[in-house]
Amino acid sequence: MTRLILVLGDQLSDTLASLRAADPARDLVVMAEVMEEGTYVPHHPQKIALVLAAMRKFADHLRGRGFRLAYSRLDDPATGPSIGAELLRRAAESGAAEVLVTAPGDWRLTSALEALPLRMHLLADDRFICPPAVFADWARGRRQLRMEWFYREMRRRTGLLMEGDAPVGGRWNFDAENRKPARPDLLRPRPPRFPPDAETEAVLDLVESRFPAHFGRLRPFLWPTDRKQALQALDHFIAESLPRFGDEQDAMLSGEPFLSHSLLSSSLNLGLLDPLEVCRRAEAAFQGGRAPLNAVEGFIRQILGWREYVRGLWALNGPGYTALNALGHHAPLPAAYWGGPTRMACVSDAVAQTRDLAYAHHIQRLMVTGNFALLAGVDPAEVHEWYLSVYIDAFEWVEAPNTLGMSQFADAGQMASKPYVASGAYIDRMSDYCGRCHYRVKERTGARACPFNLLYWHFLDHHRDRFERNPRMVQMYRTWDRMEPRHRERVLAEARNLLAALKAGEAV
């Protein structure tokens, strides 16, 4: 009896569990481009194009391996509106009643598949380094699930950057050496570009016609869309950018959206690259004397630590995670996030870069757009939807914990020991934005006071009952309390006016 083997758009790996379990002689692989997956949030046009182009190329690859495919294109009138509709259509055509699928990284889609009148077998997605059961065992009994302790355990499990039971270099973490501002450098390596081939051009035309109202520019489109290109991007990063990655990983610089970042996250999240192979390539660069330890450790921590950690948290918390709102924030997302006017240079730069590239690096996401949304009391559900919509690498399993837990503290501190809030001083220290901003980062009150300054102290005051006894925030409250009472009153009054302006839709 024929079985359907469903392969989703972020499961483009030869090692996928459902493909390993398939019998090419009798089973039918189903892949489908459907409107629902492009519109359940308004995905960036480049993200939609990347997924569709990569799907088409992977389908050709599977045909070359001898698999039979039923591939549904978005522009085929027979294609149904959803993955579920396409599975039912293919089941009726083939007589299949059984479906094998590697578990999606999206609770919405998991629920939709489980509701179908077909025998659905969800196989564990073992392309991750840490299986969900292993993460659950690590988390059991812990009051706080800190990434640092998980990361150390993963180093021990994999042996990456280890000498026996000890970390290479005698330290687990080289963050202190990786928090430097960046400076303009004409010799900084540029990431490789992958001009669209004929298939990708056809996809770009299709996306342009079907999703014209989605936020973001479609062209130029330069992302890797198959494993060969992804490996070329990995080779380039290891040879050219990894050596200075550590120094620049937390920096922000106008006109330099990429700095020394890898730009590999979209290829990893689609399945074009394996996370352990990427970590081992970085480790080999250190062992061969081609990259310093601080850079290699910082990069491996992003994958072996953060990426595996957020996947574990997402699986552990289940579908209710995206509804969390521990701080009771309900303000609307400012129009500036969708390209509306703003006088804040940092927000303007991060959003414009996101619009043009579907990309911003982790500090821009956390300490500019995320920080401002948290300080402004934006509903975390709206923040979550925005991040899921606009970034090339955003899929629910990775985006939701990073946004709701790390960025917005909506999980009440399960992930972060304190909220990631900062005044304008942090942005000034780590970027060159403030020098060309309408606002003055040194000013705490007045018409030109940096909004981050006003909202930072308002946030601390508003949530004092929750945070004043937090050991990592005690000094912040001491500083606030030492300020002259009339000054504090003025700060809070101006912050309330700022929040009212944002709620009214005014440009700030």
C-alpha positions, -999 to +999 in steps of 0.1 A: +000+000+000+013+034-010+021+058+019+025+096+016+058+110+028+052+147+035+083+169+033+078+205+045+096+236+033+120+237+062+128+200+060+151+200+030+176+174+043+186+140+029+188+128+065+152+137+073+136+110+094+105+106+071+128+102+041+149+076+059+117+056+066+104+059+031+104+031+005+111+048-029+096+018-047+061+022-032+058+055-013+049+089-027+067+121-015+043+150-012+056+186-013+033+215-016+035+253-022+003+266-006-011+301+002-018+294+038+019+289+046+027+322+030+000+342+047-008+329+082+015+358+090+026+382+063+060+367+056+087+388+040+087+382+002+123+371+003+115+345+029+086+331+008+108+331-023+137+314-005+114+286+008+097+280-026+130+281-046+147+257-022+117+234-022+117+231-060+155+224-061+152+198-033+123+181-051+146+178-082+173+163-059+149+137-045+138+127-080+174+122-088+176+098-058+148+078-072+118+090-052+084+095-067+071+130-061+037+147-061+048+183-061+021+211-060+031+245-073+015+277-060+005+288-095-012+255-104-050+260-102-054+225-088-033+232-058-053+235-026-051+263-001-033+244+027-010+215+034-039+195+047-059+201+016-030+189-005-025+157+016-062+149+012-060+154-026-029+132-030-044+106-007-075+104-029-054+102-061-031+075-049-054+055-026-030+062+004-045+064+039-012+067+058+012+097+061+047+098+074+060+133+083+088+145+104+073+166+132+069+203+121+086+231+140+052+249+143+024+239+166-002+254+143+007+231+115+011+201+139-024+206+151-038+208+115-020+176+104-032+157+135-068+167+127-068+152+092-088+119+086-056+101+077-033+078+097-006+104+106+028+092+119+048+121+133+085+112+135+109+130+157+130+156+140+165+142+148+184+168+127+190+187+159+220+179+181+199+176+213+168+154+211+137+168+230+138+140+255+174+148+264+165+185+269+135+175+290+157+153+312+182+182+316+153+206+324+136+184+349+137+198+385+154+230+375+137+262+387+155+283+360+166+269+326+197+289+319+213+285+285+249+287+299+245+255+319+228+237+290+256+248+267+282+234+289+264+201+290+262+201+252+300+208+250+306+177+271+281+156+251+296+165+218+333+170+228+333+203+209+362+226+221+369+201+249+401+187+263+388+157+283+363+172+308+378+207+306+370+234+280+397+243+256+415+275+269+403+269+304+371+289+300+336+280+288+327+315+276+347+343+259+319+369+259+341+394+277+363+395+246+334+396+221+317+428+231+336+454+211+322+482+189+330+480+152+346+506+129+342+511+092+367+489+073+369+487+035+388+455+038+361+436+058+351+405+038+317+406+021+294+377+022+290+357-010+260+364-033+240+339-052+223+355-082+190+338-090+191+311-116+161+305-140+141+285-114+146+311-087+137+339-111+105+322-118+098+320-081+106+356-076+081+366-104+055+343-087+060+358-053+059+393-067+024+386-083+009+367-054+021+386-023+023+423-035+012+438-002+037+420+021+062+442+039+097+439+024+116+442-008+119+412-030+149+422-051+178+419-050+176+383-039+210+368-031+203+339-006+216+303-011+187+281-022+203+246-023+229+226-004+257+233-028+253+271-024+249+267+014+282+249+016+299+276-005+285+302+020+299+280+049+333+278+032+334+315+027+324+323+063+350+299+078+378+312+057+370+349+055+347+361+083+350+337+113+385+351+124+369+384+133+334+372+141+340+373+179+352+409+180+322+422+160+294+398+170+276+424+193+284+455+173+261+476+151+274+498+123+254+520+099+258+508+063+273+475+074+243+451+079+264+419+079+297+428+096+313+394+102+282+374+108+278+341+090+244+345+074+240+307+077+209+307+098+184+304+069+204+275+054+205+258+088+168+263+094+158+251+060+179+219+065+205+227+038+232+226+064+236+203+094+243+221+127+269+197+139+288+199+106+289+236+109+302+235+145+329+210+135+340+232+106+345+261+130+363+239+155+386+227+128+395+263+119+406+269+155+425+237+156+443+246+124+452+280+136+429+298+111+406+315+137+410+326+173+393+308+202+371+337+212+356+338+177+351+301+174+337+296+208+313+325+203+301+311+170+297+276+183+278+289+213+252+305+189+245+271+174+253+244+200+241+267+228+213+291+217+199+272+187+196+239+205+185+256+237+156+275+221+145+243+202+144+225+235+124+252+252+099+254+224+093+216+225+091+215+263+066+243+266+041+232+239+016+253+219+006+275+248+040+293+248+031+319+222+002+331+244+024+340+274+024+376+286+038+377+321+043+415+322+007+422+311+018+443+281-009+452+256+002+483+236+001+480+198+032+475+178+044+510+166+039+517+129+077+523+126+081+485+127+063+483+094+083+511+078+064+541+093+083+572+101+105+575+132+131+599+143+151+572+161+181+564+140+187+529+155+151+517+149+150+533+115+182+516+104+172+482+118+137+483+102+150+496+068+176+468+068+149+443+077+127+456+049+155+454+023+173+422+033+148+402+055+178+402+079+191+418+110+217+403+133+209+392+169+219+424+187+198+445+163+169+422+170+174+420+208+187+454+218+171+477+193+137+465+180+132+440+209+144+464+236+122+492+224+091+470+221+096+458+257+102+493+270+071+505+252+049+477+267+040+462+233+018+431+234+043+402+230+019+384+207+023+413+182+060+413+186+061+376+180+041+379+149+063+407+136+096+387+141+080+356+126+069+376+096+099+397+086+130+376+090+145+351+065+154+326+092+122+329+113+103+297+120+082+293+151+105+268+170+134+293+169+116+326+168+091+322+195+115+315+225+139+341+213+111+367+211+088+358+239+114+345+263+146+363+257+135+395+242+101+402+258+103+384+292+068+371+285+077+337+301+083+353+335+120+345+335+121+309+325+147+318+299+163+350+310+174+359+345+164+395+339+146+415+311+169+426+283+162+463+287+188+491+282+189+528+279+204+547+249+238+544+265+241+507+255+232+515+219+256+544+218+284+522+231+278+494+206+269+513+175+274+546+156+236+553+153+234+579+180+258+603+163+233+609+135+201+607+155+175+634+160+175+626+197+204+632+221+215+600+238+230+619+268+197+637+276+173+621+300+145+647+297+133+673+273+121+673+236+154+658+224+158+632+251+165+597+237+132+577+240+152+547+252+163+567+282+128+579+292+112+545+286+140+526+304+133+543+337+096+542+332+098+504+327+118+499+359+094+521+379+063+505+364+076+469+372+093+477+404+074+451+425+085+424+402+122+433+396+136+454+425+148+423+444+163+407+413+201+406+421+210+417+386+188+447+388+194+460+423+220+485+412+196+500+385+170+507+412+196+522+435+206+546+407+169+555+401+163+561+438+193+584+441+178+608+415+162+639+427+124+633+432+113+661+409+136+648+382+121+613+385+086+628+383+095+646+351+110+615+335+079+595+343+056+622+330+075+625+297+076+588+293+039+586+298+034+613+271+057+593+248+038+561+254+005+580+247+019+593+214+029+558+204-005+544+212-021+572+191+000+562+162+022+593+162+058+592+149+084+592+176 
